[in-house]
Structure formats: C-alpha cells, structure tokens
C-alpha cells in the first residue's frame, strides 16, 4: 500500500481559447516541481477556459493536448489530470483526462452540463461514473457543475479521493466552498477542488478558492485569488483509520442511480 499521495493543484489565470499559451504556462509550473509530487490537478477546460465554441476548439483523443498530458506525466513521473474539449463520434464532450506516467490514460465525461450557460447545446453529457485506480488509491473524478448533485458523487465504491476540476465563477464562491466541504464530510474522503482565476472571454470573473480537504472536512490548503501551485500531502492510513472509527458510510440509504 502506498500510503502517501502528494497532490499538486495548479490554480491559473487561463488565457481565453488559447491552448498553446495555457499549456506553456502549465509546462513551466510542472517543470518546477522537480519530481516532488505523485498527482497534478489542472482546472476544467484548462486549455481554453469555459468556452461553448466546441466546434472550433475541440481536439481528438490522439490530439496535441492529450499527447502533451502524456509527455508531462512521463517527464514529471506523476499523473496529470484536468478537463478539455474532445470531439468523438460526432459529439463534443467536456472530458476529464487522467494521464499516468506509464502513458496510459482514463477519462470521464461531465455528467451535469451547466444549463445556465447552455452547455447542453454544445456538449453531450456523460452517462458513466468513473473510479480511477492509481498508486493503490481509488479516485473519483468530477467536473464543476457535478458538484451540485450529491447523488452522483455518492461513495458506494469506497473511493479515497474525490476530485473536482472547475471554472466556478466568483459570484457563486459561497456555493463552491460549501458544497466541497459537504462532499468531503458526507463521503468521508479527501476532496481536491481546483478552480481558475482571472476573467474569461465572456467577462465572467473567477476568484479561485481552490481547496484540499480531508475526510472530515478540515482544510488542508486553501488558495486565495492568485496564481499558485501547491503540493499537499494526503495520508491514506489516516483516512482509513478515521473511517474505521466512524463508520458512517455503512449507514447510508440503499438505492440505485439510474441514467
């Protein structure tokens, strides 16, 4: 069992619809880590910002950004994840991509599309939950608006870490912080929420508030409204011991999630 998972969050001022500029920024941040982390988490749509211009910005799964993720994972000897716009079989997805150092990848498509911004008109919703196994940890990936729907993140698999990558606007910061805290407590898991900062092409401001929470909702790290790269140490055994002592997950209601 690999007890410690050193996790790095990168809260960035994304350049609107400019994949090369954004990847250059993240490359610089990742290269400075010097093999000190196991997992790197980038924001939602980290190459473009939260854009509905899917037809002009989408990439394929064998495109430049996926290959960049693989390259960065190999060079840093750490898994790297975040979401980007993917075209597949005539559909467009807001897709979470998880790249391991060995070159393998896993994906999750955003389930809850943000109707307030008409995301459902540009993208196809995902239908399946994903549990990623990495370094003996079970990781559940989610994307932004998924945060508002606790049934979808319900911890029935005994996962250890819940990740939310997001472009959560400043005017809904209270909901972002409150719901992340709730997800950690109710699922007795570590929660990593990575947001962006700056203003996007629609003049919507973002103030970050990226956070790492433990299995009891305690804040391990909270980012202010600034560009920051921070590594936090997650301890599997501490989480396991907490669940053994407080077996709240065993008392959850039994029901099935239907698509």
ChimeraX attribute file (.defattr): number of C-alpha atoms within 10 A of each C-alpha:
attribute: neighborCount
match mode: 1-to-1
recipient: residues
	/A:1	8
	/A:2	11
	/A:3	14
	/A:4	15
	/A:5	20
	/A:6	16
	/A:7	21
	/A:8	25
	/A:9	25
	/A:10	22
	/A:11	29
	/A:12	24
	/A:13	23
	/A:14	27
	/A:15	20
	/A:16	19
	/A:17	20
	/A:18	14
	/A:19	20
	/A:20	14
	/A:21	15
	/A:22	19
	/A:23	19
	/A:24	12
	/A:25	15
	/A:26	21
	/A:27	14
	/A:28	10
	/A:29	14
	/A:30	22
	/A:31	12
	/A:32	12
	/A:33	15
	/A:34	10
	/A:35	12
	/A:36	14
	/A:37	20
	/A:38	22
	/A:39	25
	/A:40	25
	/A:41	24
	/A:42	26
	/A:43	31
	/A:44	28
	/A:45	24
	/A:46	30
	/A:47	26
	/A:48	26
	/A:49	25
	/A:50	24
	/A:51	17
	/A:52	17
	/A:53	13
	/A:54	18
	/A:55	14
	/A:56	9
	/A:57	17
	/A:58	19
	/A:59	19
	/A:60	14
	/A:61	16
	/A:62	9
	/A:63	11
	/A:64	13
	/A:65	20
	/A:66	19
	/A:67	14
	/A:68	14
	/A:69	24
	/A:70	23
	/A:71	18
	/A:72	23
	/A:73	25
	/A:74	17
	/A:75	14
	/A:76	21
	/A:77	18
	/A:78	24
	/A:79	26
	/A:80	26
	/A:81	27
	/A:82	27
	/A:83	27
	/A:84	25
	/A:85	30
	/A:86	25
	/A:87	19
	/A:88	11
	/A:89	6
	/A:90	6
	/A:91	14
	/A:92	21
	/A:93	25
	/A:94	27
	/A:95	25
	/A:96	26
	/A:97	22
	/A:98	24
	/A:99	27
	/A:100	23
	/A:101	20
	/A:102	13
	/A:103	14
	/A:104	11
	/A:105	17
	/A:106	14
	/A:107	19
	/A:108	23
	/A:109	27
	/A:110	25
	/A:111	23
	/A:112	21
	/A:113	23
	/A:114	15
	/A:115	10
	/A:116	7
	/A:117	12
	/A:118	11
	/A:119	18
	/A:120	15
	/A:121	12
	/A:122	18
	/A:123	24
	/A:124	19
	/A:125	18
	/A:126	16
	/A:127	13
	/A:128	12
	/A:129	16
	/A:130	15
	/A:131	20
	/A:132	19
	/A:133	12
	/A:134	14
	/A:135	14
	/A:136	13
	/A:137	18
	/A:138	17
	/A:139	21
	/A:140	22
	/A:141	26
	/A:142	28
	/A:143	27
	/A:144	23
	/A:145	19
	/A:146	20
	/A:147	23
	/A:148	15
	/A:149	13
	/A:150	14
	/A:151	12
	/A:152	16
	/A:153	18
	/A:154	16
	/A:155	19
	/A:156	11
	/A:157	10
	/A:158	15
	/A:159	19
	/A:160	23
	/A:161	26
	/A:162	24
	/A:163	22
	/A:164	27
	/A:165	29
	/A:166	28
	/A:167	26
	/A:168	26
	/A:169	19
	/A:170	20
	/A:171	12
	/A:172	11
	/A:173	15
	/A:174	10
	/A:175	14
	/A:176	24
	/A:177	15
	/A:178	10
	/A:179	16
	/A:180	23
	/A:181	23
	/A:182	16
	/A:183	25
	/A:184	22
	/A:185	19
	/A:186	18
	/A:187	26
	/A:188	27
	/A:189	26
	/A:190	27
	/A:191	29
	/A:192	26
	/A:193	29
	/A:194	29
	/A:195	30
	/A:196	32
	/A:197	25
	/A:198	20
	/A:199	18
	/A:200	21
	/A:201	13
	/A:202	9
	/A:203	8
	/A:204	13
	/A:205	17
	/A:206	21
	/A:207	24
	/A:208	29
	/A:209	24
	/A:210	28
	/A:211	23
	/A:212	28
	/A:213	25
	/A:214	22
	/A:215	23
	/A:216	20
	/A:217	20
	/A:218	13
	/A:219	13
	/A:220	15
	/A:221	17
	/A:222	14
	/A:223	20
	/A:224	14
	/A:225	17
	/A:226	15
	/A:227	16
	/A:228	16
	/A:229	19
	/A:230	15
	/A:231	19
	/A:232	17
	/A:233	14
	/A:234	20
	/A:235	16
	/A:236	20
	/A:237	13
	/A:238	14
	/A:239	19
	/A:240	15
	/A:241	10
	/A:242	15
	/A:243	18
	/A:244	10
	/A:245	8
	/A:246	11
	/A:247	11
	/A:248	13
	/A:249	15
	/A:250	9
	/A:251	7
	/A:252	13
	/A:253	7
	/A:254	6
	/A:255	7
	/A:256	7
	/A:257	7
	/A:258	6
	/A:259	7
